[in-house]
Each structure stands twice: as C-alpha cells, then as structure tokens.
Amino acid sequence: MKKKFIFLVAMVSIMLTLAACGTKENADGSKGNGDTKGKTYTVATDSNFKPFEYLNTKTGELEGFDVDLIKEIAKRAGYEVEFETMDFDGLLAGMQGGRYEIGIAGMSITPEREETLDFSIPYYDSGIILMVPTDSDIESIDDVDGKKIGSRQGSTSESFLGKNTEAQVEAYPEIVTAYMNLANGKLDGVLYDVPNVQYYIAQEGKGKLKTTGEILQGESYGIAFKKGSELVDPSNEALESMIKDGTYAEIYEKYFGEKPGDEWLGEE
C-alpha cells in the first residue's frame, strides 16, 4: 500500500511539472509551449520572390521581408529556425504532407489551404494584378480569353485564371520565368501578386511593362504551420508584439521603402 501511495505522488508531481512547463512565459511576456522552446524548426520558403525572400548573390545568404519577420518571431517565441528553399508548389506539398513545421513565402490564406494547414494571423495585405507590355491592348482581366497568360505553379493566381477565364495558362515553378517570357514576347500577360509585380516593374521592366486593370481577389499573407502545430499561438503573440512595439513597421520600411498602413503601425 505504501509503495502504491509513493507511486501516485510521484506521478502527480510529474504531471504538475509538465503542466508548468507548458505555460512558461517567454521573455516578452507571451506564453510559449514548453515542448517548443529552444527547439530548431525548418522553415520551407522560396528564394526568388523579391522583396519577401531572395538569395543575395553577393553573400549567398537568404534575405527578405519574410526572412527577417520569421527570424524575429522565432526569437520572441523562444524557438530557432533554419531555412530550406524550394519551388512554391513543392513548399505547399511538403507542408501539407507534414514534412515541414513552418512555411513562409508570401502565402495567401485561403479556405482551401486552411483545410490542411494552420495559419498565423495575417501579416501582409495583398491581391493579384495583371502585368502586360506597355503597348498591349489588354486592358483588364476580361480581355485575356485566348491569350497566353503566365503565373506561378500552385499559386492563387493560377487558380484564379483557371476558374475565371479562358486564357491559355502557362504556370512556372518560378514566377521570374513568367516575367522574362513576358518581356521576351512569349506571353501576352502575367497574373500574380501585386507587391512582386510592382517590384519587378520598378527594378527590371520600367518603360517595358505595366500593370493593367484592377487589383483582383484581395488576399492576406499568413505564416503556414503544420495542422495542429503548437507553434501557432506563441508565434501569433510574437507577431502581435512586433506590430505593437513598431518592430514590424521597421522591417516593412527596410524592404518596401515606405511605412506600412495605419493598421500595422501599432499602438506605442
């Protein structure tokens, strides 16, 4: 009887210790899960989606808005990250198959993706827009039927074209391939995310390419997590603290050259 009592006391003590670890507070006051603190997780990302993530050819390092964002989130939430780059459709497949715990690559939060993945709170408001040569007669998405329109494999833009137009859709693993084919006259247009399209025109296509028509399908980017991941809550708390204390705005201005909208400026 005495041995049974000692065994029960020991079991209760272990359970209480585990519970305490699960609610341990991080340095910034947020509550991270004890099982995730100090661990290193592989972040699936792209390497050719400026200014969100791209490879600096001079240093060989991965840089970008998303990269700085997830590094700071991980720091505040108490875990470590390392990066693995891949094509966007491979990223989605790897995340949905449970190979990666975290994915960040300008990924739009959609009902279809939420069926197999968990997402953070939104961290960027976007949409998709049509890019065409400056002398094109395409004025809006209504004019693309029968035209060769490029996009990125696995993207919401590719899905939009398939569901809403009769365009000849040519999707590529890397969106920059579509941009180059458009500039070389192999495509009639490209449909893709607003910030990346605008960045490409400013850097490479000024005077040659332009946007046309309205911004379509307003979207929000989110950080993807494996379904049921314990990293979602502490990561959200870290992101919220970054918005509140102005760190988010600093990272935003570093890559976009301007301050974000009022909703991202925080309260302090």
N, C-alpha and C positions, 0 to 999 in steps of 0.2 A: 504494500500500500504506500509506504514511504517513497519507494522508487518511482511509482506512478505519479505521485504528487510533485516530486522534483522534476520529472519529465515534462509535466504540464506547465510548471512555472517557467522552465527553460523555453518551451515552445511559445508561450505568451510573450516572453522577453524578446525573442527573435522577431515576432510579428510586430511588436511595438517599434523595434529598431528599424525595420523595413518601412513601416508607415512614416516614421520621422524622416527617413532619407527621401521618401517620395515627395515630401512637401518642403524640402530645404530651400531657403530663399537664396537667390543669386545676389551678386554684389550690387546690382541696380534695384533690388527690392522685388524683382519678379520671381515667381516660384517655378523652378525648373524641376524635371523629374530626376530623381537620384540615379536612375539607370542610364541616363543620357549624359550627365555632367562628366566632362573630362574625356569623353569618347571622341573618336575621329570618324567622320562620315564622308563618303564620296559624293560629291555634287556633280550630277550629269549636266553638261552645258554645251553650248556651241562655241565656235571660235571665229565666226565670221558674220556677226550681227552687230555692226557698229551703230551707236556707241555703247551698246549694252554688254557685249562680250566680244573680244577680238584678241588676236595674238599680236603682241608688239614685236615686229620683225627685228628690231634692233637689240632688244633684251631677251627675246624668246619667252617673255612672261605673258600670262593671260591678264588682260586688263578690261576695264569697262564698268559701267554703272551697276550692272547686276553683280559683278565680281566684288566690288567694294561693298555693296549692300549686304550680300550674304556673309562676307567676312565679318562685318561689324555685328550683324545679327547673331552669328555663332559666338562671337566674343562675349556679347552681353548675355546670351542664353547659357553659356558655360560649356559649349562643345567645340570641337575642332573640325575644320573642313579641308578636304583636298579635292582637286578638280579632275574630271575626265571629260575630254571633248569628243563630240560625235555629231553626226547629222541629226537634224531635228526629228525626223521620223524614227530614227534609232533611239533617240532620247525618250520619246513617248513610249516606244515598245519596251525599252529597258525599265522605265518607271512602272508601267502597267504590269510588267512581269515580276516586279519586286526585286529587280537586280540592284536598283539604286534607292537610297532612302530620301534623297533630295534632288530636285531638278529646278534649274532656273535658266531661262533662255528667252525672255520676252514672251512668256507663255500665257495666252489668253485663258481666262477662267470661263469654261463653258459647261452647260448641263451634261453633255456627253462625257467630257473628261472627268467631271465630278462623280460619275458612276464608278470609276475605277481608281481615282486619285483623291487625296485630300489637298486642299489649297490653303495658303495663308490668306489673311485679309489682303485686299488689293494694294499694290504699291505703285501702280502707274496706270493712268487712263489713256487709252489709245483708240484705234479704229483702223480701218483699211481704206486705201485710196488707190486710184488708177494713175499710173505713170505712162506717158506716151512721148514720142518725139515731138519737138516743138512745132513741126509743120503737119502734125496729124490732124485728120478730120474727125477723130473720135472725141466727142465732147462729154460723154458720160458713160456709165456702165450699160446704158440702154443701147449703145452703138457697137457692142463687142461681139454680137452674134456672128458666127462665121469667121471671126478674126482669131489670129494666134495670140493668145494671152498667156504670159508666163506667171508662175507662182512658185511656192516652196512646198515640197512634199510634206504632207501631214499637217499643213497649216490651215487655219480657219479661212484664209483667202482661197486656197484650193477648194475647200468645201463649199464656200460661197459661190464660186464660179460654176461648180458642178450642179448646184441646186437652183441657181437663179438665172443662168444664162445658157446660151447655146454656142458659146465660144469654143474654139479648139484649145483646150487647156494643156499646157506643157509645164509640168511641175518638175523642179530640180532639187537635188539634195541640199544645194547651197544657193541661196537667193541671189548672190552676186553673179552666178552664171546666167540667171534670167536677165539681170540688169545689163550684162555685157552683150548678150544676144539681142536685146532691145536696141542698144546703141549701135550694133553692127547690122541692123536691119533684118535680123532673123525672126523677130517677133513684132507684133503690132502694138503691144502694150504689156504692162506688168501690173498685177494687183497684189499689194502687200501692205504691211503695217506702216502707218503714217510716219512715225519718227525715223524709221530706217529709210523709207523712200525719200523723205526730205533731206536726210543726212547725205545720201548718195548723190542727189541732185546738186547739193551745195559743194560737195567735195570732188565729184567726177563728171557730173552731167550738166553743169551750168551752161546755158545757151543751147544745149542739145536736147535736153529732156525737160519735161514739165509735168505737174500734176493736173488732172482734169476731173471735173465732176465734183460731187460732194463726198465728204467722209462717210463711209458706209459702216454699218454694223459696229456701233460704239462698243468697245471692249475694255476690260480691265486686266492687267497682268497680275499674276499671282505666283508665289513660290509653290511648286508642287512637292507633295510628300507621299510616301507610300501609304496606302489606305490603312487607317488606324494608327498612324505614327504618333508616338509620344512627343515628337519634336514640334508639333503644330502649336500648342498653347505657349510654351516658352518662347518660340520664335515670334509669334504674334505679339507677345508682351514686349519683346526686344524691339520689334519694328515700331510699335506704338510709342515706346520711349524715345526712339530716334526721331520720330516725327515731332514729338512734343518738345525735345530739347534743341532742335534745329540741326541735328547731325544729318538727317535725311536731306534737308534743303542744301546743305554744304556739298554733299555728294552729287546731288542733282545739278547744281550750278557748275561743278567741276566738269561734267560731261556734256551738258546742254548749253552752257554759256549764258544762262539766264536763271532767274529764280523760278521755282515751281508755282503753281496756282495757290490761292489762299488756303485751300483745304489741306495742303501739305506743309504749311508754314509753322504749324504747331501753336502752342499757347504761351510759351515762355519767351 
